[in-house]
Each structure stands twice: as structure tokens, then as C-alpha cells.
Amino acid sequence: MVKPATTKLSTRGQVVIPEEIRNRLGLEPGEQFVVIGEGDVVVLKTLKPPKLEELKPLLDKVQKAAAAAGVTPEDVERVIAEVRASK
């Protein structure tokens, strides 16, 4: 079993993740987390963007559906421009 570590909450609400845990989990500066709190438990879950190869099957499916529906790249560009202009 992994040895637990302790840390403190700063006056600014910051918590330092101990070095041994950062190293073991491969955490880098700027890493983002989802924070969940319930009762006396706080959970930090890293947010990792998916790798392109993980998205490829979904992208392929979307491209096939768009082609079947007759949606062109120009249609997509036009809609993006319209949405940006409305902001």
C-alpha cells in the first residue's frame, strides 16, 4: 500500500501536493483538476485532454454522417462565422 502524505491549506486556499505523489503520478505545473468535496473528503481528479488517436473513431463517424447529410466544409465555416458575428 502507498504511504499517505499530509499537507496544509494555505491562507489563500492553496494546497501543495507532496513531491512524492506529484512524481509518482507524473503531475506537471499547470495541470488542471476537477475538485469534488463531500463531508470531510476532498477529491482531486486530473483533467487530461484526449489524444487525437482516441478521438479518431468519433471524428470518422462524424465526418461520414456530415457527408451523408450533405454538409460541406463551407457550410461549417459559414455557421462558425455566423455564430462569431452574433457575439
A tleap script that builds the chain and sets N, CA, C and O, in Angstrom:
source leaprc.protein.ff14SB
mol = sequence {
  NMET VAL LYS PRO ALA THR THR LYS LEU SER
  THR ARG GLY GLN VAL VAL ILE PRO GLU GLU
  ILE ARG ASN ARG LEU GLY LEU GLU PRO GLY
  GLU GLN PHE VAL VAL ILE GLY GLU GLY ASP
  VAL VAL VAL LEU LYS THR LEU LYS PRO PRO
  LYS LEU GLU GLU LEU LYS PRO LEU LEU ASP
  LYS VAL GLN LYS ALA ALA ALA ALA ALA GLY
  VAL THR PRO GLU ASP VAL GLU ARG VAL ILE
  ALA GLU VAL ARG ALA SER CLYS
}
set mol.1.N position { 0.844 -1.188 0.000 }
set mol.1.CA position { 0.000 0.000 0.000 }
set mol.1.C position { 0.884 1.245 0.000 }
set mol.1.O position { 1.974 1.252 0.572 }
set mol.2.N position { 0.389 2.303 -0.657 }
set mol.2.CA position { 1.130 3.550 -0.760 }
set mol.2.C position { 1.041 4.305 0.570 }
set mol.2.O position { -0.024 4.410 1.179 }
set mol.3.N position { 2.181 4.820 0.991 }
set mol.3.CA position { 2.241 5.587 2.240 }
set mol.3.C position { 1.528 6.924 2.046 }
set mol.3.O position { 1.808 7.637 1.082 }
set mol.4.N position { 0.604 7.274 2.958 }
set mol.4.CA position { -0.088 8.560 2.824 }
set mol.4.C position { 0.840 9.719 3.176 }
set mol.4.O position { 1.811 9.545 3.912 }
set mol.5.N position { 0.538 10.881 2.655 }
set mol.5.CA position { 1.288 12.097 2.951 }
set mol.5.C position { 0.316 13.130 3.495 }
set mol.5.O position { -0.896 13.015 3.311 }
set mol.6.N position { 0.851 14.130 4.159 }
set mol.6.CA position { 0.000 15.199 4.686 }
set mol.6.C position { 0.417 16.523 4.069 }
set mol.6.O position { 1.540 16.675 3.588 }
set mol.7.N position { -0.490 17.463 4.089 }
set mol.7.CA position { -0.246 18.805 3.584 }
set mol.7.C position { -1.168 19.751 4.328 }
set mol.7.O position { -2.000 19.307 5.119 }
set mol.8.N position { -1.036 21.048 4.088 }
set mol.8.CA position { -1.881 22.040 4.757 }
set mol.8.C position { -2.533 22.962 3.737 }
set mol.8.O position { -2.034 23.140 2.626 }
set mol.9.N position { -3.640 23.533 4.131 }
set mol.9.CA position { -4.323 24.539 3.332 }
set mol.9.C position { -3.735 25.895 3.692 }
set mol.9.O position { -3.675 26.245 4.871 }
set mol.10.N position { -3.296 26.672 2.687 }
set mol.10.CA position { -2.722 27.995 2.956 }
set mol.10.C position { -3.842 28.997 3.209 }
set mol.10.O position { -5.019 28.700 3.008 }
set mol.11.N position { -3.456 30.177 3.649 }
set mol.11.CA position { -4.440 31.238 3.885 }
set mol.11.C position { -5.101 31.693 2.587 }
set mol.11.O position { -6.161 32.319 2.609 }
set mol.12.N position { -4.467 31.375 1.455 }
set mol.12.CA position { -5.035 31.717 0.143 }
set mol.12.C position { -5.820 30.566 -0.452 }
set mol.12.O position { -6.232 30.642 -1.609 }
set mol.13.N position { -6.040 29.490 0.312 }
set mol.13.CA position { -6.831 28.367 -0.171 }
set mol.13.C position { -6.057 27.393 -1.031 }
set mol.13.O position { -6.658 26.566 -1.717 }
set mol.14.N position { -4.730 27.472 -1.010 }
set mol.14.CA position { -3.901 26.599 -1.836 }
set mol.14.C position { -3.468 25.367 -1.046 }
set mol.14.O position { -3.244 25.425 0.163 }
set mol.15.N position { -3.359 24.251 -1.767 }
set mol.15.CA position { -2.892 23.003 -1.184 }
set mol.15.C position { -1.705 22.524 -2.013 }
set mol.15.O position { -1.780 22.478 -3.241 }
set mol.16.N position { -0.613 22.168 -1.343 }
set mol.16.CA position { 0.556 21.639 -2.036 }
set mol.16.C position { 0.433 20.124 -2.081 }
set mol.16.O position { 0.264 19.477 -1.048 }
set mol.17.N position { 0.518 19.563 -3.282 }
set mol.17.CA position { 0.533 18.112 -3.419 }
set mol.17.C position { 1.977 17.672 -3.169 }
set mol.17.O position { 2.883 18.130 -3.865 }
set mol.18.N position { 2.204 16.804 -2.201 }
set mol.18.CA position { 3.574 16.413 -1.863 }
set mol.18.C position { 4.353 15.904 -3.084 }
set mol.18.O position { 3.792 15.272 -3.980 }
set mol.19.N position { 5.660 16.197 -3.092 }
set mol.19.CA position { 6.530 15.879 -4.226 }
set mol.19.C position { 6.477 14.405 -4.619 }
set mol.19.O position { 6.415 14.088 -5.807 }
set mol.20.N position { 6.501 13.510 -3.652 }
set mol.20.CA position { 6.495 12.079 -3.953 }
set mol.20.C position { 5.248 11.700 -4.744 }
set mol.20.O position { 5.317 10.884 -5.662 }
set mol.21.N position { 4.116 12.288 -4.391 }
set mol.21.CA position { 2.860 11.985 -5.093 }
set mol.21.C position { 2.881 12.617 -6.482 }
set mol.21.O position { 2.466 11.986 -7.454 }
set mol.22.N position { 3.363 13.863 -6.584 }
set mol.22.CA position { 3.458 14.516 -7.905 }
set mol.22.C position { 4.330 13.694 -8.850 }
set mol.22.O position { 3.985 13.491 -10.014 }
set mol.23.N position { 5.465 13.224 -8.332 }
set mol.23.CA position { 6.375 12.425 -9.165 }
set mol.23.C position { 5.733 11.102 -9.568 }
set mol.23.O position { 5.795 10.716 -10.736 }
set mol.24.N position { 5.126 10.409 -8.625 }
set mol.24.CA position { 4.530 9.105 -8.903 }
set mol.24.C position { 3.416 9.214 -9.932 }
set mol.24.O position { 3.261 8.335 -10.780 }
set mol.25.N position { 2.636 10.296 -9.861 }
set mol.25.CA position { 1.509 10.475 -10.784 }
set mol.25.C position { 1.892 11.233 -12.057 }
set mol.25.O position { 1.074 11.380 -12.966 }
set mol.26.N position { 3.132 11.712 -12.121 }
set mol.26.CA position { 3.574 12.452 -13.303 }
set mol.26.C position { 2.896 13.797 -13.445 }
set mol.26.O position { 2.655 14.249 -14.564 }
set mol.27.N position { 2.584 14.446 -12.335 }
set mol.27.CA position { 1.903 15.740 -12.371 }
set mol.27.C position { 2.904 16.841 -12.699 }
set mol.27.O position { 4.017 16.855 -12.175 }
set mol.28.N position { 2.504 17.757 -13.564 }
set mol.28.CA position { 3.353 18.860 -14.005 }
set mol.28.C position { 2.717 20.187 -13.614 }
set mol.28.O position { 1.501 20.251 -13.432 }
set mol.29.N position { 3.520 21.259 -13.479 }
set mol.29.CA position { 2.943 22.583 -13.219 }
set mol.29.C position { 1.917 22.935 -14.293 }
set mol.29.O position { 2.131 22.669 -15.476 }
set mol.30.N position { 0.821 23.527 -13.882 }
set mol.30.CA position { -0.243 23.903 -14.800 }
set mol.30.C position { -1.298 22.824 -14.998 }
set mol.30.O position { -2.312 23.055 -15.656 }
set mol.31.N position { -1.058 21.638 -14.426 }
set mol.31.CA position { -2.035 20.537 -14.521 }
set mol.31.C position { -3.380 21.024 -13.979 }
set mol.31.O position { -3.420 21.760 -12.992 }
set mol.32.N position { -4.462 20.625 -14.607 }
set mol.32.CA position { -5.799 21.026 -14.159 }
set mol.32.C position { -6.500 19.855 -13.494 }
set mol.32.O position { -6.270 18.694 -13.834 }
set mol.33.N position { -7.373 20.190 -12.524 }
set mol.33.CA position { -8.080 19.188 -11.750 }
set mol.33.C position { -9.556 19.539 -11.632 }
set mol.33.O position { -9.934 20.710 -11.652 }
set mol.34.N position { -10.376 18.514 -11.511 }
set mol.34.CA position { -11.746 18.676 -11.048 }
set mol.34.C position { -11.664 18.465 -9.541 }
set mol.34.O position { -10.990 17.544 -9.080 }
set mol.35.N position { -12.344 19.310 -8.770 }
set mol.35.CA position { -12.320 19.195 -7.322 }
set mol.35.C position { -13.725 18.881 -6.833 }
set mol.35.O position { -14.680 19.594 -7.142 }
set mol.36.N position { -13.835 17.806 -6.067 }
set mol.36.CA position { -15.122 17.393 -5.519 }
set mol.36.C position { -14.980 17.337 -4.007 }
set mol.36.O position { -14.027 16.755 -3.490 }
set mol.37.N position { -15.912 17.932 -3.309 }
set mol.37.CA position { -15.882 17.908 -1.854 }
set mol.37.C position { -17.205 17.423 -1.297 }
set mol.37.O position { -18.274 17.852 -1.732 }
set mol.38.N position { -17.119 16.532 -0.337 }
set mol.38.CA position { -18.330 15.992 0.304 }
set mol.38.C position { -17.959 15.627 1.738 }
set mol.38.O position { -17.044 14.836 1.971 }
set mol.39.N position { -18.676 16.210 2.691 }
set mol.39.CA position { -18.357 15.927 4.090 }
set mol.39.C position { -16.926 16.357 4.384 }
set mol.39.O position { -16.565 17.512 4.162 }
set mol.40.N position { -16.112 15.432 4.883 }
set mol.40.CA position { -14.715 15.769 5.164 }
set mol.40.C position { -13.754 15.191 4.121 }
set mol.40.O position { -12.566 15.018 4.395 }
set mol.41.N position { -14.271 14.894 2.925 }
set mol.41.CA position { -13.448 14.304 1.873 }
set mol.41.C position { -13.341 15.288 0.705 }
set mol.41.O position { -14.339 15.845 0.247 }
set mol.42.N position { -12.101 15.489 0.233 }
set mol.42.CA position { -11.840 16.297 -0.958 }
set mol.42.C position { -11.131 15.400 -1.952 }
set mol.42.O position { -10.129 14.766 -1.620 }
set mol.43.N position { -11.647 15.346 -3.169 }
set mol.43.CA position { -11.050 14.515 -4.213 }
set mol.43.C position { -10.571 15.424 -5.343 }
set mol.43.O position { -11.310 16.286 -5.818 }
set mol.44.N position { -9.324 15.216 -5.764 }
set mol.44.CA position { -8.784 15.913 -6.930 }
set mol.44.C position { -8.655 14.892 -8.049 }
set mol.44.O position { -8.042 13.841 -7.864 }
set mol.45.N position { -9.224 15.193 -9.202 }
set mol.45.CA position { -9.140 14.304 -10.366 }
set mol.45.C position { -8.493 15.085 -11.494 }
set mol.45.O position { -8.987 16.145 -11.879 }
set mol.46.N position { -7.386 14.568 -12.032 }
set mol.46.CA position { -6.713 15.286 -13.114 }
set mol.46.C position { -7.586 15.312 -14.365 }
set mol.46.O position { -8.314 14.366 -14.665 }
set mol.47.N position { -7.489 16.415 -15.073 }
set mol.47.CA position { -8.167 16.567 -16.360 }
set mol.47.C position { -7.116 16.387 -17.442 }
set mol.47.O position { -6.194 17.196 -17.556 }
set mol.48.N position { -7.244 15.361 -18.217 }
set mol.48.CA position { -6.307 15.087 -19.305 }
set mol.48.C position { -7.068 15.165 -20.624 }
set mol.48.O position { -8.038 14.432 -20.822 }
set mol.49.N position { -6.641 16.042 -21.526 }
set mol.49.CA position { -7.309 16.066 -22.823 }
set mol.49.C position { -7.060 14.757 -23.552 }
set mol.49.O position { -5.980 14.179 -23.437 }
set mol.50.N position { -8.040 14.290 -24.294 }
set mol.50.CA position { -7.842 13.030 -25.016 }
set mol.50.C position { -6.798 13.197 -26.114 }
set mol.50.O position { -6.619 14.285 -26.661 }
set mol.51.N position { -6.125 12.119 -26.422 }
set mol.51.CA position { -5.159 12.114 -27.519 }
set mol.51.C position { -5.924 12.010 -28.834 }
set mol.51.O position { -7.015 11.441 -28.877 }
set mol.52.N position { -5.359 12.554 -29.893 }
set mol.52.CA position { -6.036 12.571 -31.190 }
set mol.52.C position { -6.422 11.170 -31.640 }
set mol.52.O position { -7.501 10.974 -32.199 }
set mol.53.N position { -5.540 10.184 -31.398 }
set mol.53.CA position { -5.865 8.815 -31.829 }
set mol.53.C position { -7.067 8.250 -31.073 }
set mol.53.O position { -7.741 7.349 -31.573 }
set mol.54.N position { -7.343 8.770 -29.870 }
set mol.54.CA position { -8.526 8.329 -29.128 }
set mol.54.C position { -9.804 8.917 -29.734 }
set mol.54.O position { -10.880 8.328 -29.629 }
set mol.55.N position { -9.670 10.085 -30.370 }
set mol.55.CA position { -10.826 10.757 -30.968 }
set mol.55.C position { -11.072 10.355 -32.416 }
set mol.55.O position { -12.152 10.600 -32.953 }
set mol.56.N position { -10.093 9.748 -33.042 }
set mol.56.CA position { -10.204 9.427 -34.470 }
set mol.56.C position { -11.455 8.639 -34.828 }
set mol.56.O position { -12.126 9.005 -35.794 }
set mol.57.N position { -11.814 7.567 -34.099 }
set mol.57.CA position { -13.050 6.847 -34.462 }
set mol.57.C position { -14.288 7.747 -34.414 }
set mol.57.O position { -15.168 7.629 -35.267 }
set mol.58.N position { -14.365 8.632 -33.437 }
set mol.58.CA position { -15.507 9.538 -33.340 }
set mol.58.C position { -15.485 10.552 -34.480 }
set mol.58.O position { -16.521 10.829 -35.085 }
set mol.59.N position { -14.314 11.103 -34.774 }
set mol.59.CA position { -14.205 12.060 -35.881 }
set mol.59.C position { -14.590 11.420 -37.206 }
set mol.59.O position { -15.279 12.035 -38.021 }
set mol.60.N position { -14.150 10.194 -37.422 }
set mol.60.CA position { -14.511 9.479 -38.660 }
set mol.60.C position { -16.030 9.319 -38.767 }
set mol.60.O position { -16.609 9.527 -39.833 }
set mol.61.N position { -16.660 8.954 -37.671 }
set mol.61.CA position { -18.116 8.763 -37.658 }
set mol.61.C position { -18.837 10.076 -37.955 }
set mol.61.O position { -19.805 10.099 -38.715 }
set mol.62.N position { -18.363 11.168 -37.354 }
set mol.62.CA position { -18.988 12.478 -37.571 }
set mol.62.C position { -18.811 12.917 -39.025 }
set mol.62.O position { -19.745 13.437 -39.637 }
set mol.63.N position { -17.620 12.707 -39.574 }
set mol.63.CA position { -17.378 13.095 -40.963 }
set mol.63.C position { -18.266 12.309 -41.926 }
set mol.63.O position { -18.782 12.874 -42.891 }
set mol.64.N position { -18.446 11.028 -41.676 }
set mol.64.CA position { -19.321 10.215 -42.527 }
set mol.64.C position { -20.770 10.689 -42.426 }
set mol.64.O position { -21.468 10.780 -43.436 }
set mol.65.N position { -21.217 10.989 -41.210 }
set mol.65.CA position { -22.594 11.463 -41.019 }
set mol.65.C position { -22.794 12.817 -41.700 }
set mol.65.O position { -23.833 13.055 -42.315 }
set mol.66.N position { -21.802 13.702 -41.591 }
set mol.66.CA position { -21.904 15.017 -42.231 }
set mol.66.C position { -21.947 14.862 -43.748 }
set mol.66.O position { -22.735 15.530 -44.418 }
set mol.67.N position { -21.108 13.991 -44.288 }
set mol.67.CA position { -21.104 13.766 -45.738 }
set mol.67.C position { -22.440 13.193 -46.198 }
set mol.67.O position { -22.970 13.599 -47.232 }
set mol.68.N position { -22.983 12.254 -45.432 }
set mol.68.CA position { -24.269 11.651 -45.786 }
set mol.68.C position { -25.393 12.679 -45.740 }
set mol.68.O position { -26.362 12.578 -46.493 }
set mol.69.N position { -25.264 13.669 -44.857 }
set mol.69.CA position { -26.295 14.705 -44.739 }
set mol.69.C position { -26.063 15.847 -45.727 }
set mol.69.O position { -26.867 16.775 -45.806 }
set mol.70.N position { -24.964 15.778 -46.479 }
set mol.70.CA position { -24.700 16.820 -47.465 }
set mol.70.C position { -24.064 18.064 -46.885 }
set mol.70.O position { -24.070 19.110 -47.533 }
set mol.71.N position { -23.513 17.984 -45.680 }
set mol.71.CA position { -22.860 19.136 -45.054 }
set mol.71.C position { -21.454 19.260 -45.635 }
set mol.71.O position { -20.691 18.293 -45.654 }
set mol.72.N position { -21.121 20.463 -46.108 }
set mol.72.CA position { -19.805 20.697 -46.701 }
set mol.72.C position { -18.920 21.483 -45.732 }
set mol.72.O position { -19.426 22.089 -44.787 }
set mol.73.N position { -17.608 21.479 -45.957 }
set mol.73.CA position { -16.733 22.318 -45.125 }
set mol.73.C position { -17.121 23.799 -45.189 }
set mol.73.O position { -16.974 24.525 -44.206 }
set mol.74.N position { -17.609 24.235 -46.328 }
set mol.74.CA position { -18.042 25.628 -46.471 }
set mol.74.C position { -19.247 25.910 -45.578 }
set mol.74.O position { -19.344 26.988 -44.992 }
set mol.75.N position { -20.170 24.942 -45.471 }
set mol.75.CA position { -21.322 25.092 -44.577 }
set mol.75.C position { -20.852 25.300 -43.135 }
set mol.75.O position { -21.366 26.154 -42.413 }
set mol.76.N position { -19.877 24.509 -42.744 }
set mol.76.CA position { -19.357 24.601 -41.369 }
set mol.76.C position { -18.716 25.963 -41.146 }
set mol.76.O position { -18.967 26.602 -40.125 }
set mol.77.N position { -17.892 26.416 -42.084 }
set mol.77.CA position { -17.234 27.719 -41.969 }
set mol.77.C position { -18.264 28.843 -41.893 }
set mol.77.O position { -18.105 29.784 -41.115 }
set mol.78.N position { -19.327 28.743 -42.707 }
set mol.78.CA position { -20.368 29.774 -42.708 }
set mol.78.C position { -21.062 29.845 -41.351 }
set mol.78.O position { -21.276 30.935 -40.822 }
set mol.79.N position { -21.409 28.703 -40.790 }
set mol.79.CA position { -22.095 28.679 -39.499 }
set mol.79.C position { -21.181 29.210 -38.397 }
set mol.79.O position { -21.632 29.948 -37.521 }
set mol.80.N position { -19.904 28.842 -38.434 }
set mol.80.CA position { -18.959 29.362 -37.438 }
set mol.80.C position { -18.896 30.885 -37.528 }
set mol.80.O position { -18.924 31.573 -36.508 }
set mol.81.N position { -18.810 31.409 -38.749 }
set mol.81.CA position { -18.761 32.868 -38.947 }
set mol.81.C position { -20.025 33.530 -38.424 }
set mol.81.O position { -19.959 34.594 -37.808 }
set mol.82.N position { -21.176 32.913 -38.663 }
set mol.82.CA position { -22.449 33.477 -38.180 }
set mol.82.C position { -22.494 33.511 -36.653 }
set mol.82.O position { -22.933 34.497 -36.061 }
set mol.83.N position { -22.045 32.450 -36.032 }
set mol.83.CA position { -22.066 32.407 -34.561 }
set mol.83.C position { -21.107 33.437 -33.985 }
set mol.83.O position { -21.438 34.136 -33.027 }
set mol.84.N position { -19.917 33.531 -34.571 }
set mol.84.CA position { -18.945 34.519 -34.082 }
set mol.84.C position { -19.464 35.936 -34.257 }
set mol.84.O position { -19.254 36.786 -33.393 }
set mol.85.N position { -20.137 36.194 -35.363 }
set mol.85.CA position { -20.672 37.534 -35.626 }
set mol.85.C position { -21.804 37.890 -34.662 }
set mol.85.O position { -22.026 39.069 -34.384 }
set mol.86.N position { -22.518 36.891 -34.152 }
set mol.86.CA position { -23.648 37.172 -33.270 }
set mol.86.C position { -23.212 37.451 -31.827 }
set mol.86.O position { -24.044 37.812 -30.994 }
set mol.87.N position { -21.947 37.293 -31.529 }
set mol.87.CA position { -21.462 37.535 -30.156 }
set mol.87.C position { -21.055 38.952 -29.932 }
set mol.87.O position { -20.629 39.306 -28.832 }
savepdb mol mol.pdb
quit
